[in-house]
């Protein structure tokens, strides 16, 4: 070990360490959400980080290549992967446990891993908190998921005006795109396929699959509305889009009347659930679309019955969701106020949770349809918004530091620390090798509130000195008031050793 | 998706799903331990699951091949790995954060992954809860870790007679082995190397490294004392050991007088800390051994100062710990009572936590010695013991189920569920497609206590029926008492709809 060159301590791209304050806050946030999920009857489950690659499948948005986006690896002749979400493992779990009483409500919180391009605030390991209900085929299940999301955001202290649950339905979107494509010409598909340089062998002779893939791409374009705006979507649906950096994205080669039909849907009045339902009904003609609309009608009724109005939950034609496996209602939770991000900038935050119905996912295993719906909270994103909200955030620092003036008296200091701990006071005992000044600096750096000091004099008199570090800090800050403060509330006092616990408590009480 | 053959839902060997009850219990246990660690000033940290392979290094016990035991994989031209413990990532973290105020106390809980042979109760993904103190060079740090372990076990409800913190010191062990080998002949090393078929090129010309590796193997033999007993260790140190299955493990070819010296140390009287210190002093002659003994003297003083006697913390010559990187005190927490394992058998549980001082590990990165010591609790193992202790264990099931008799009245049922939830009662709304009998069975299977039932009659009268499912279950169990019970506390009552919340609360109160 000693003869080798030092190894550079470093983390792989897209990974990070999370420190005390953020962890404590995340724990608090997760506990609050967990309580809401319990309130709705969702039971916790923990699946492993590692699964078989084929079991997870590949349902990530925005990625054409198989396995792209997934941390896959070969171990003992088998292809394994780190889970990229919590939905694929849930599907596997349900398929493996055939005796599970249905409907099965479960929640799961934990890290997922994606091999995507990391960036500011975008990590390759991030936390999700999912709820899902398996074995419920009606839209009442979808409605419940939305209620639980709304309750979670309320429980975290967000006002009704600060978030919105926005809902659409893949059946309606399908219907709109089908209607738009009713006058599609072969030429359109050919140009599309050529522009994508799609492996035509893979799709050859299978017009249905070509069409399916075409429609998926149209959805993907519409899903970019947030980022590129109506003009951008118009370009993407048409001949293609040139972005600010000069990159060109080929379009879907839809005709003007087709695009117009889709844009008309995207610009429907969504200010109330009833107005959306009424206006959408006028545009939708297919049976599937009407089914989708009826599901939203049901959900509207459920929301009203539970007491949630348009201020909190709305229908929104612009919600698409990236994942290909959604089969019915899709939803997103959006924060409506600007959030200060890690780098201190105010940003419109957008989606902090999303989900939808996926009635065919479990069928991959069972060959039998098992309906399911659910949502996933982006814990790290939401935490940024939540941490801006919490008044005093707990640094996790201990309350007191027992300093060590005289190393030969260590037993005395240990006894003091043990006494304070037994009294329920989080206490650090200084175990480094530096002097008292450095020890006080160490306490300040760690956010410790009280330093316990005892040297020769104190031991001789059966006393200890207590230094109020928070008061000390405010004294240095307001130097003009210094003498006044010193008289009224001295930052440093000597007290009998026997009264250690009470006196430390008294100082801590000042700063509660 | 539909045209393909179904995929078999399955988990890779050594991985498992953890369900509600165990998760809730684990959370409770972890929270209790966390509180103790906070009491001692340890701050939480979370490092990622994925690290660079060379950064983690390879310090697993019982394994000679590089990378064996580690989930390593190549992504984007780089060798990565899942962390196999929380100590290697901590060392990397400390080396990366040069401005960290020292001593740095951190705790971390989370899964680690090991590519080892899975077996009953042995998984490839398991939880550890670590505390470490970095930048403390004195044995007071080691003593503090032991105190925090003892306090954790006490906080979990284990009596002082039910566990033991057992401590030894690598410096003493080194000294004993060095003394034993003082008359070593070249022949001994040659036989050892031949029996292991060690790559002699790797070690060739480096007598020091051969000797180091030889001593490591001697430690490994002694570390097997728990499993193979004194006779087994005698064989392993000597010519080799034939186990019950007929497998032969080559020995270390030590001579009888050498083995006897080691056995004398292993059989020292460890009943009190003072007796161990007195007896060990007679055996130890090297400077390193005396240093180790002085460290244990310090720790003994610290334990006494903090009020922990021999009933809880002892010195024990049989503690070795498998890891090669320990440089000073090593410790283990052992449960002293038989635990009922997953398969219902009573087993002597042995170690639930272990650790030690590793003063050279961070040096791998920094080139500079940064002393550190710490311990790791085996969360899953300890959970098995803890769960045997907890009186009522929370299944995580919701308290109430609102059943659905008439699907056209769903809005009414949703309103009831919303009302109960707002009143703080965890409530499930039945969203499957089955009838009322199946719904009651579903409630029983899930451990739900109260079913809310409303059909045509109830709606007409403005009433709801409440069924006390726990009482119902005890009624069926004690069938002879049935009529008596029915009169006094009927399992099913009708109450006004307006009193839903109060009446459900009243039933739940019976079962608190």
HADDOCK unambig.tbl for C-alpha pairs under 7 A between the chains (distance, minus, plus):
assign (segid A and resid 1 and name CA) (segid B and resid 364 and name CA) 6.99 0.50 0.50
assign (segid A and resid 6 and name CA) (segid B and resid 364 and name CA) 5.26 0.50 0.50
assign (segid A and resid 6 and name CA) (segid B and resid 365 and name CA) 4.83 0.50 0.50
assign (segid A and resid 6 and name CA) (segid B and resid 366 and name CA) 6.38 0.50 0.50
assign (segid A and resid 6 and name CA) (segid B and resid 367 and name CA) 5.79 0.50 0.50
assign (segid A and resid 7 and name CA) (segid B and resid 55 and name CA) 6.79 0.50 0.50
assign (segid A and resid 7 and name CA) (segid B and resid 364 and name CA) 6.07 0.50 0.50
assign (segid A and resid 7 and name CA) (segid B and resid 365 and name CA) 4.77 0.50 0.50
assign (segid A and resid 8 and name CA) (segid B and resid 365 and name CA) 5.77 0.50 0.50
assign (segid A and resid 9 and name CA) (segid B and resid 55 and name CA) 6.43 0.50 0.50
assign (segid A and resid 9 and name CA) (segid B and resid 92 and name CA) 5.23 0.50 0.50
assign (segid A and resid 9 and name CA) (segid B and resid 95 and name CA) 6.08 0.50 0.50
assign (segid A and resid 9 and name CA) (segid B and resid 96 and name CA) 5.64 0.50 0.50
assign (segid A and resid 9 and name CA) (segid B and resid 365 and name CA) 5.89 0.50 0.50
assign (segid A and resid 10 and name CA) (segid B and resid 96 and name CA) 6.79 0.50 0.50
assign (segid A and resid 11 and name CA) (segid B and resid 51 and name CA) 6.10 0.50 0.50
assign (segid A and resid 11 and name CA) (segid B and resid 52 and name CA) 6.72 0.50 0.50
assign (segid A and resid 12 and name CA) (segid B and resid 51 and name CA) 6.27 0.50 0.50
assign (segid A and resid 12 and name CA) (segid B and resid 52 and name CA) 6.38 0.50 0.50
assign (segid A and resid 15 and name CA) (segid B and resid 48 and name CA) 6.29 0.50 0.50
assign (segid A and resid 16 and name CA) (segid B and resid 47 and name CA) 6.76 0.50 0.50
assign (segid A and resid 16 and name CA) (segid B and resid 48 and name CA) 6.30 0.50 0.50
assign (segid A and resid 17 and name CA) (segid B and resid 46 and name CA) 5.70 0.50 0.50
assign (segid A and resid 17 and name CA) (segid B and resid 47 and name CA) 4.56 0.50 0.50
assign (segid A and resid 17 and name CA) (segid B and resid 48 and name CA) 6.32 0.50 0.50
assign (segid A and resid 18 and name CA) (segid B and resid 45 and name CA) 5.92 0.50 0.50
assign (segid A and resid 18 and name CA) (segid B and resid 46 and name CA) 5.00 0.50 0.50
assign (segid A and resid 18 and name CA) (segid B and resid 47 and name CA) 6.43 0.50 0.50
assign (segid A and resid 19 and name CA) (segid B and resid 44 and name CA) 6.64 0.50 0.50
assign (segid A and resid 19 and name CA) (segid B and resid 45 and name CA) 4.85 0.50 0.50
assign (segid A and resid 19 and name CA) (segid B and resid 46 and name CA) 6.48 0.50 0.50
assign (segid A and resid 20 and name CA) (segid B and resid 43 and name CA) 5.76 0.50 0.50
assign (segid A and resid 20 and name CA) (segid B and resid 44 and name CA) 4.80 0.50 0.50
assign (segid A and resid 20 and name CA) (segid B and resid 45 and name CA) 5.58 0.50 0.50
assign (segid A and resid 23 and name CA) (segid B and resid 44 and name CA) 6.99 0.50 0.50
assign (segid A and resid 38 and name CA) (segid B and resid 398 and name CA) 6.72 0.50 0.50
assign (segid A and resid 38 and name CA) (segid B and resid 426 and name CA) 5.95 0.50 0.50
assign (segid A and resid 39 and name CA) (segid B and resid 421 and name CA) 5.85 0.50 0.50
assign (segid A and resid 39 and name CA) (segid B and resid 425 and name CA) 6.47 0.50 0.50
assign (segid A and resid 39 and name CA) (segid B and resid 426 and name CA) 3.87 0.50 0.50
assign (segid A and resid 39 and name CA) (segid B and resid 427 and name CA) 5.81 0.50 0.50
assign (segid A and resid 40 and name CA) (segid B and resid 426 and name CA) 5.97 0.50 0.50
assign (segid A and resid 40 and name CA) (segid B and resid 427 and name CA) 5.40 0.50 0.50
assign (segid A and resid 40 and name CA) (segid B and resid 428 and name CA) 5.66 0.50 0.50
assign (segid A and resid 41 and name CA) (segid B and resid 397 and name CA) 6.70 0.50 0.50
assign (segid A and resid 41 and name CA) (segid B and resid 398 and name CA) 4.93 0.50 0.50
assign (segid A and resid 41 and name CA) (segid B and resid 426 and name CA) 6.06 0.50 0.50
assign (segid A and resid 41 and name CA) (segid B and resid 427 and name CA) 5.56 0.50 0.50
assign (segid A and resid 41 and name CA) (segid B and resid 428 and name CA) 4.78 0.50 0.50
assign (segid A and resid 43 and name CA) (segid B and resid 20 and name CA) 5.77 0.50 0.50
assign (segid A and resid 43 and name CA) (segid B and resid 396 and name CA) 6.06 0.50 0.50
assign (segid A and resid 43 and name CA) (segid B and resid 397 and name CA) 6.72 0.50 0.50
assign (segid A and resid 44 and name CA) (segid B and resid 19 and name CA) 6.64 0.50 0.50
assign (segid A and resid 44 and name CA) (segid B and resid 20 and name CA) 4.80 0.50 0.50
assign (segid A and resid 44 and name CA) (segid B and resid 23 and name CA) 6.99 0.50 0.50
assign (segid A and resid 45 and name CA) (segid B and resid 18 and name CA) 5.91 0.50 0.50
assign (segid A and resid 45 and name CA) (segid B and resid 19 and name CA) 4.84 0.50 0.50
assign (segid A and resid 45 and name CA) (segid B and resid 20 and name CA) 5.58 0.50 0.50
assign (segid A and resid 46 and name CA) (segid B and resid 17 and name CA) 5.68 0.50 0.50
assign (segid A and resid 46 and name CA) (segid B and resid 18 and name CA) 4.99 0.50 0.50
assign (segid A and resid 46 and name CA) (segid B and resid 19 and name CA) 6.47 0.50 0.50
assign (segid A and resid 47 and name CA) (segid B and resid 16 and name CA) 6.75 0.50 0.50
assign (segid A and resid 47 and name CA) (segid B and resid 17 and name CA) 4.54 0.50 0.50
assign (segid A and resid 47 and name CA) (segid B and resid 18 and name CA) 6.42 0.50 0.50
assign (segid A and resid 48 and name CA) (segid B and resid 15 and name CA) 6.30 0.50 0.50
assign (segid A and resid 48 and name CA) (segid B and resid 16 and name CA) 6.30 0.50 0.50
assign (segid A and resid 48 and name CA) (segid B and resid 17 and name CA) 6.31 0.50 0.50
assign (segid A and resid 51 and name CA) (segid B and resid 11 and name CA) 6.10 0.50 0.50
assign (segid A and resid 51 and name CA) (segid B and resid 12 and name CA) 6.25 0.50 0.50
assign (segid A and resid 52 and name CA) (segid B and resid 11 and name CA) 6.72 0.50 0.50
assign (segid A and resid 52 and name CA) (segid B and resid 12 and name CA) 6.37 0.50 0.50
assign (segid A and resid 55 and name CA) (segid B and resid 7 and name CA) 6.78 0.50 0.50
assign (segid A and resid 55 and name CA) (segid B and resid 9 and name CA) 6.43 0.50 0.50
assign (segid A and resid 73 and name CA) (segid B and resid 73 and name CA) 5.90 0.50 0.50
assign (segid A and resid 92 and name CA) (segid B and resid 9 and name CA) 5.24 0.50 0.50
assign (segid A and resid 95 and name CA) (segid B and resid 9 and name CA) 6.08 0.50 0.50
assign (segid A and resid 96 and name CA) (segid B and resid 9 and name CA) 5.65 0.50 0.50
assign (segid A and resid 96 and name CA) (segid B and resid 10 and name CA) 6.77 0.50 0.50
assign (segid A and resid 101 and name CA) (segid B and resid 442 and name CA) 6.18 0.50 0.50
assign (segid A and resid 102 and name CA) (segid B and resid 432 and name CA) 6.85 0.50 0.50
assign (segid A and resid 103 and name CA) (segid B and resid 431 and name CA) 6.58 0.50 0.50
assign (segid A and resid 103 and name CA) (segid B and resid 432 and name CA) 5.56 0.50 0.50
assign (segid A and resid 135 and name CA) (segid B and resid 432 and name CA) 6.40 0.50 0.50
assign (segid A and resid 136 and name CA) (segid B and resid 431 and name CA) 5.62 0.50 0.50
assign (segid A and resid 136 and name CA) (segid B and resid 432 and name CA) 5.14 0.50 0.50
assign (segid A and resid 141 and name CA) (segid B and resid 431 and name CA) 6.74 0.50 0.50
assign (segid A and resid 301 and name CA) (segid B and resid 411 and name CA) 6.75 0.50 0.50
assign (segid A and resid 302 and name CA) (segid B and resid 411 and name CA) 5.72 0.50 0.50
assign (segid A and resid 302 and name CA) (segid B and resid 414 and name CA) 6.71 0.50 0.50
assign (segid A and resid 305 and name CA) (segid B and resid 411 and name CA) 5.23 0.50 0.50
assign (segid A and resid 305 and name CA) (segid B and resid 414 and name CA) 6.29 0.50 0.50
assign (segid A and resid 305 and name CA) (segid B and resid 415 and name CA) 5.30 0.50 0.50
assign (segid A and resid 306 and name CA) (segid B and resid 414 and name CA) 6.01 0.50 0.50
assign (segid A and resid 306 and name CA) (segid B and resid 415 and name CA) 5.01 0.50 0.50
assign (segid A and resid 306 and name CA) (segid B and resid 418 and name CA) 5.57 0.50 0.50
assign (segid A and resid 364 and name CA) (segid B and resid 6 and name CA) 5.26 0.50 0.50
assign (segid A and resid 364 and name CA) (segid B and resid 7 and name CA) 6.07 0.50 0.50
assign (segid A and resid 365 and name CA) (segid B and resid 6 and name CA) 4.83 0.50 0.50
assign (segid A and resid 365 and name CA) (segid B and resid 7 and name CA) 4.79 0.50 0.50
assign (segid A and resid 365 and name CA) (segid B and resid 8 and name CA) 5.78 0.50 0.50
assign (segid A and resid 365 and name CA) (segid B and resid 9 and name CA) 5.90 0.50 0.50
assign (segid A and resid 366 and name CA) (segid B and resid 6 and name CA) 6.39 0.50 0.50
assign (segid A and resid 367 and name CA) (segid B and resid 6 and name CA) 5.80 0.50 0.50
assign (segid A and resid 396 and name CA) (segid B and resid 43 and name CA) 6.06 0.50 0.50
assign (segid A and resid 397 and name CA) (segid B and resid 41 and name CA) 6.68 0.50 0.50
assign (segid A and resid 397 and name CA) (segid B and resid 43 and name CA) 6.73 0.50 0.50
assign (segid A and resid 398 and name CA) (segid B and resid 38 and name CA) 6.75 0.50 0.50
assign (segid A and resid 398 and name CA) (segid B and resid 41 and name CA) 4.92 0.50 0.50
assign (segid A and resid 411 and name CA) (segid B and resid 301 and name CA) 6.75 0.50 0.50
assign (segid A and resid 411 and name CA) (segid B and resid 302 and name CA) 5.72 0.50 0.50
assign (segid A and resid 411 and name CA) (segid B and resid 305 and name CA) 5.24 0.50 0.50
assign (segid A and resid 412 and name CA) (segid B and resid 305 and name CA) 6.99 0.50 0.50
assign (segid A and resid 414 and name CA) (segid B and resid 302 and name CA) 6.72 0.50 0.50
assign (segid A and resid 414 and name CA) (segid B and resid 305 and name CA) 6.30 0.50 0.50
assign (segid A and resid 414 and name CA) (segid B and resid 306 and name CA) 6.00 0.50 0.50
assign (segid A and resid 415 and name CA) (segid B and resid 305 and name CA) 5.29 0.50 0.50
assign (segid A and resid 415 and name CA) (segid B and resid 306 and name CA) 4.98 0.50 0.50
assign (segid A and resid 418 and name CA) (segid B and resid 306 and name CA) 5.57 0.50 0.50
assign (segid A and resid 421 and name CA) (segid B and resid 39 and name CA) 5.89 0.50 0.50
assign (segid A and resid 425 and name CA) (segid B and resid 39 and name CA) 6.50 0.50 0.50
assign (segid A and resid 426 and name CA) (segid B and resid 38 and name CA) 5.98 0.50 0.50
assign (segid A and resid 426 and name CA) (segid B and resid 39 and name CA) 3.89 0.50 0.50
assign (segid A and resid 426 and name CA) (segid B and resid 40 and name CA) 5.98 0.50 0.50
assign (segid A and resid 426 and name CA) (segid B and resid 41 and name CA) 6.04 0.50 0.50
assign (segid A and resid 427 and name CA) (segid B and resid 39 and name CA) 5.82 0.50 0.50
assign (segid A and resid 427 and name CA) (segid B and resid 40 and name CA) 5.40 0.50 0.50
assign (segid A and resid 427 and name CA) (segid B and resid 41 and name CA) 5.57 0.50 0.50
assign (segid A and resid 428 and name CA) (segid B and resid 40 and name CA) 5.68 0.50 0.50
assign (segid A and resid 428 and name CA) (segid B and resid 41 and name CA) 4.82 0.50 0.50
assign (segid A and resid 431 and name CA) (segid B and resid 103 and name CA) 6.58 0.50 0.50
assign (segid A and resid 431 and name CA) (segid B and resid 136 and name CA) 5.61 0.50 0.50
assign (segid A and resid 431 and name CA) (segid B and resid 141 and name CA) 6.73 0.50 0.50
assign (segid A and resid 432 and name CA) (segid B and resid 102 and name CA) 6.84 0.50 0.50
assign (segid A and resid 432 and name CA) (segid B and resid 103 and name CA) 5.55 0.50 0.50
assign (segid A and resid 432 and name CA) (segid B and resid 135 and name CA) 6.42 0.50 0.50
assign (segid A and resid 432 and name CA) (segid B and resid 136 and name CA) 5.14 0.50 0.50
assign (segid A and resid 442 and name CA) (segid B and resid 101 and name CA) 6.20 0.50 0.50
